[in-house]
């Protein structure tokens, strides 16, 4: 695949993800408009933070470098790089480390993303929904 096509495909995928994230933003705004308790606000905050972190554009389909190494099959499907060996010619991997290897920039970001998602689980517990309102929770 040539560079122009790889860029086009990566941008298209990122834009699709952004459209979904915009939907999440609208949902969060609706949650906040309807918020009547501190818990409602906290749940909206937790939701949008989770969606933001979960949707970091780290997937192969959002990378022009991965698209450059993708091969189209006879059936019109794509064979994407899935193994470390598939990425030996990747310019990104040469500079920042192979994404599939521990210690690469992408792997470090992904590991940190996982830790952040774990921390968000403890950010606000839904079962304490009415904790501040005095109602049974």
C-alpha positions as CSV (number, residue, x, y, z in Angstrom):
1,X,0.0,0.0,0.0
2,X,1.4,3.4,-0.8
3,X,1.8,6.3,1.7
4,X,-1.2,8.3,0.5
5,X,-3.6,5.4,0.8
6,X,-2.1,4.4,4.2
7,X,-2.7,8.0,5.5
8,X,-6.2,8.1,4.0
9,X,-7.2,4.8,5.7
10,X,-5.7,5.8,9.1
11,X,-7.4,9.2,9.1
12,X,-10.7,7.5,8.1
13,X,-10.5,5.2,11.1
14,X,-9.5,7.9,13.5
15,X,-12.4,10.1,12.3
16,X,-14.8,7.1,12.8
17,X,-13.5,6.8,16.4
18,X,-13.9,10.6,16.9
19,X,-17.5,10.4,15.7
20,X,-18.1,7.7,18.4
21,X,-16.4,9.8,21.0
22,X,-18.5,12.9,20.1
23,X,-21.5,10.7,20.8
24,X,-20.0,9.9,24.2
25,X,-19.5,13.6,24.8
26,X,-23.1,14.3,23.9
27,X,-24.2,11.5,26.3
28,X,-22.1,13.0,29.0
29,X,-23.6,16.4,28.5
30,X,-27.1,14.8,28.8
31,X,-26.0,12.9,32.0
32,X,-24.8,16.2,33.4
33,X,-28.0,18.1,32.4
34,X,-30.0,15.4,34.2
35,X,-27.7,15.3,37.2
36,X,-29.6,15.8,40.5
37,X,-27.1,14.3,42.9
38,X,-23.3,14.4,43.5
39,X,-23.3,10.7,42.4
40,X,-24.9,11.6,39.1
41,X,-22.1,14.1,38.4
42,X,-19.5,11.6,39.5
43,X,-20.9,8.9,37.3
44,X,-20.9,11.3,34.3
45,X,-17.3,12.3,35.0
46,X,-16.2,8.6,35.3
47,X,-18.0,7.7,32.1
48,X,-16.3,10.4,30.0
49,X,-12.9,9.8,31.5
50,X,-13.2,6.1,30.8
51,X,-14.3,6.6,27.2
52,X,-11.5,9.1,26.6
53,X,-8.8,6.7,27.9
54,X,-10.3,3.6,26.4
55,X,-10.5,5.2,23.0
56,X,-6.9,6.3,22.7
57,X,-6.0,5.8,19.0
58,X,-3.4,3.1,19.6
59,X,-4.9,0.4,17.4
60,X,-3.2,-0.8,14.2
61,X,-6.0,0.5,12.1
62,X,-5.3,4.0,13.4
63,X,-1.7,3.9,12.3
64,X,-0.5,4.8,8.8
65,X,2.6,2.7,9.6
66,X,0.5,-0.4,10.0
67,X,-1.4,0.4,6.9
68,X,1.9,0.7,4.9
69,X,2.7,-2.9,5.9
70,X,-0.8,-4.2,5.2
71,X,-1.3,-6.5,2.3
72,X,-4.5,-6.8,0.3
73,X,-5.6,-10.4,-0.4
74,X,-7.1,-11.8,-3.6
75,X,-10.5,-11.6,-1.9
76,X,-10.2,-7.9,-1.1
77,X,-9.6,-8.5,2.6
78,X,-6.5,-7.2,4.3
79,X,-3.7,-9.1,6.0
80,X,-2.5,-6.8,8.8
81,X,0.8,-7.0,10.7
82,X,0.1,-9.2,13.7
83,X,3.5,-10.6,14.7
84,X,6.8,-8.9,15.5
85,X,8.3,-10.3,12.4
86,X,5.6,-8.5,10.3
87,X,7.0,-5.2,11.5
88,X,10.7,-5.5,10.7
89,X,10.3,-2.8,7.9
90,X,8.2,-0.5,10.0
91,X,9.7,3.0,10.2
92,X,7.8,3.7,13.5
93,X,9.2,0.5,15.1
94,X,12.8,1.5,14.1
95,X,12.4,4.8,16.0
96,X,10.1,4.0,18.9
97,X,10.3,0.2,19.2
98,X,8.0,-2.5,17.8
99,X,4.5,-1.9,19.2
100,X,4.2,-5.6,19.9
101,X,7.3,-5.7,22.1
102,X,7.4,-4.9,25.8
103,X,9.1,-1.6,26.5
104,X,8.1,0.0,23.2
105,X,6.4,3.4,23.3
106,X,3.0,2.1,22.3
107,X,3.3,-0.8,24.9
108,X,4.2,1.7,27.6
109,X,1.3,3.9,26.7
110,X,-1.0,0.9,26.6
111,X,0.2,-0.4,30.0
112,X,-0.4,3.1,31.5
113,X,-3.8,3.2,29.9
114,X,-4.6,-0.1,31.6
115,X,-3.5,1.3,34.9
116,X,-5.6,4.4,34.5
117,X,-8.6,2.3,33.6
118,X,-8.0,0.2,36.7
119,X,-7.8,3.4,38.8
120,X,-11.0,4.7,37.3
121,X,-12.8,1.6,38.6
122,X,-12.1,3.0,42.1
123,X,-12.8,6.6,41.2
124,X,-16.5,6.3,41.9
125,X,-18.5,3.3,43.0
126,X,-22.1,3.2,41.7
127,X,-23.3,1.2,44.7
128,X,-22.7,4.4,46.8
129,X,-25.1,6.3,44.5
130,X,-27.1,8.0,47.2
131,X,-24.3,8.3,49.8
132,X,-24.4,12.1,49.9
133,X,-28.2,12.6,49.6
134,X,-29.0,10.9,52.9
135,X,-31.1,8.3,51.0
136,X,-30.3,4.6,51.5
137,X,-27.5,3.5,49.2
